[in-house]
Amino acid sequence: MGLKGNKKLPKDIKLQVRDRVLASIQADRQASEAQLARRLEHEAAENTFSWKPVIRRR
């Protein structure tokens, strides 16, 4: 990678990596929250099922 002799990364590279990692974590959290919200909305819609049998005339 070019850093074989230097075991420490430069400060600006560390900040870039940290920003990418934190952005990725934030994106994962937002995605999971959105998925949870969609699932809860879907489950709420499923609980409102109100089917009634057809009234048969004789």
C-alpha positions in Angstrom: 0.0 0.0 0.0 3.0 2.3 0.3 3.1 2.6 4.1 5.3 -0.5 4.7 8.0 1.5 6.5 5.6 3.9 8.2 3.3 2.0 10.6 1.2 5.1 11.4 -1.2 6.6 9.0 -1.2 10.4 8.4 -3.7 12.4 10.4 -5.7 13.5 7.3 -6.1 9.8 6.2 -7.3 8.9 9.7 -9.9 11.6 9.5 -11.1 10.5 6.1 -11.4 6.9 7.2 -13.2 8.0 10.4 -15.6 10.1 8.4 -16.4 7.2 6.1 -16.9 4.8 8.9 -19.2 7.1 10.8 -21.1 8.0 7.7 -21.6 4.2 7.0 -22.8 3.6 10.6 -25.2 6.5 10.3 -26.5 5.2 7.0 -27.0 1.7 8.4 -28.9 3.1 11.4 -31.2 5.2 9.2 -31.8 2.2 6.9 -32.7 0.0 9.9 -35.0 2.6 11.4 -36.8 3.1 8.0 -37.2 -0.7 7.6 -38.6 -0.9 11.1 -41.0 1.9 10.4 -42.1 0.2 7.1 -42.6 -3.1 9.0 -44.6 -1.6 11.8 -46.8 0.3 9.2 -47.4 -3.0 7.3 -48.2 -4.9 10.5 -50.7 -2.2 11.6 -52.4 -2.5 8.2 -52.6 -6.3 8.6 -54.3 -6.1 12.0 -57.2 -4.2 10.5 -58.4 -7.2 8.5 -62.2 -7.3 8.7 -63.6 -9.9 6.4 -67.2 -10.9 6.8 -68.7 -14.0 5.2 -71.1 -13.5 2.3 -74.7 -13.5 3.4 -76.4 -16.3 1.5 -80.0 -15.9 0.5 -82.2 -19.1 0.6 
